[in-house]
Amino acid sequence: MAAVIIHVETQEQLEHCLEIRKEVFVKEQNVPLDLEIDEFDKLSPDVHHVLVEVDGTYAATGRLTYYKDNSAKMQRIAVRQAFRSHGIGKILLIALEELARELALSQSVLDAQCQAEGFYRKLGYETISTEPFDDAGIPHVRMVKPLK
């Protein structure tokens, strides 16, 4: 599987991001649509959306927003079911981290679903929340990683 990283620049590309997120979060995980789509779901210098294309199909998406203390906040990381367990999530996260480095940000922060905590830990993230918290009805933990 050859993966292509696409830095979203058009409304059409952004719509593909939103389609993937609706499929993963709204349909699969029952997150209400009004919680999933927010003020960062636009083309703007304040947010960076990324798509991963595999063999001509959009397979995954994620976004980066600016967070306090010169940090990148990795959000809305979603991989379509057919592409899970093929390393696509890792490719997506590495692309987001590289983008954060290019933006001269010093660390990556994310709120991981508890079921995905081990995935992020393997990629160098450390859990900093003392206990899980609820986000859209799903238990999460806050994790960080320095971007050296």
N, C-alpha and C positions, 0 to 999 in steps of 0.2 A: 504494500500500500504506500503510494507516494502522496505525502501531505504537502499542500501548498498553503502558506500563511498569507492571509489577505488583511491588510489594514483598511478598514472600512472608510470609504470616501464618498459614497453615493447613497442616496435614499433607498435605492433598490437593494444594495448590499445590506443596509441597516434592516430592511424588511426581512431579509433572510435570517439575520440574527434573531429578530423577534419571533419568527416562525419556529426556529429551533427551541427557543426558550419557552414558547407556549406549549410546544410538544412535550418537552421534558418537565417543566415545572408545573404548568397549569393542568395538562391532561394526565401525566403520569403521577405527579405528586400532589395534585389537588390544591395548588396554591391559587388563591383568588386572582383573577386577571388584574384587578385594580391594585393589588399589592405587587404584582410582578412587573408591570409596566410603570415607569416613573419618570421624573423630570430629567434623568440622565439619558433617556432613550431618544436621543436626537444627535444630529451631526453638530459638533461643537468643539472648540479648542479645549474645553474643560473636561472632555470625556473621550476615550479612545476605545472603539469597538474592534474586535478581531474575529475573523472567520477562519476556519480550517476547512479546506476543500480536499476531498479524497476521491480520486478517480472520477472527477466531474460532479461530485455530489457534496453539498455543504454538510459537514459532519459535526461541527462543534463551533461554539462561540463563547466569548467572554468579553468583559470590558474592564477598563482601568480608569479609575477616577483619582483625583488628587486628594490626599488625606493629610492630616496634621503631621507635624514634625518631618516634613520632606519625605513622606511615605506615599507609596502607590497603594490604592485599595483595589484589590482584585475582586470582581463581582460577577455574578450571573454566569458562572462557568458551567456550561452545559454541553454534554456530548450525547448525540442521538444514540438510542439503544443499539442499533445495528453496528455501531462503531466502538462500543465500549469493550474494554479488555484487549485493545489493539495498540495501546500506547498513544492514542489521540489526545487524551486528557493531559498527558505529560507534555506532548508537543505544544499544545495550546498554552499551558502554564509557562513553559520555557519561553515561548514567544512573547507573552505578556511581561514576563520578568525582563527580557531583553529590551522591550520597549521602555519599561520603567528606567532601566539603566541609561538608555539613550536620552531620556528626559531628565537625567541627572538626579533621580530619586534614590534615596539611600536604603529604603527597606520596603518590603512587601507585606501588607496586612490583608488578611482575609477572614471571613466568617464561614467556617466549614461546617457542613452538615456533619453531625457526629458519625454517621455511617461512612463518611469519606475522610475522617481524621487520619487514619493510617496511610491513605494515599498521599496526603499532603506531607505527613511526617517523613515518608520515604524520599520526598523531594526537598527536604531540608527545613521544613516549617516546624516551629515549636509552639505548642499550645500555651497561651498566656492567661486565658480565662480560668478562674478557679472552679467553676462548674458550668454545665451547659445552660444556654439560654434559648428561649423560644423566638423563632423568626418565621412568621407565616405558618405557625403550627408545627414546625419542624425543629427538633433540637439542634443547636449549633454551638460551636466553640470558636473563640477568636484565636488566630494563629499568626505568627510573624516569621519573617526570614530576612536577614540582612542581604542587601544586594551589593556585594563588594566588587 
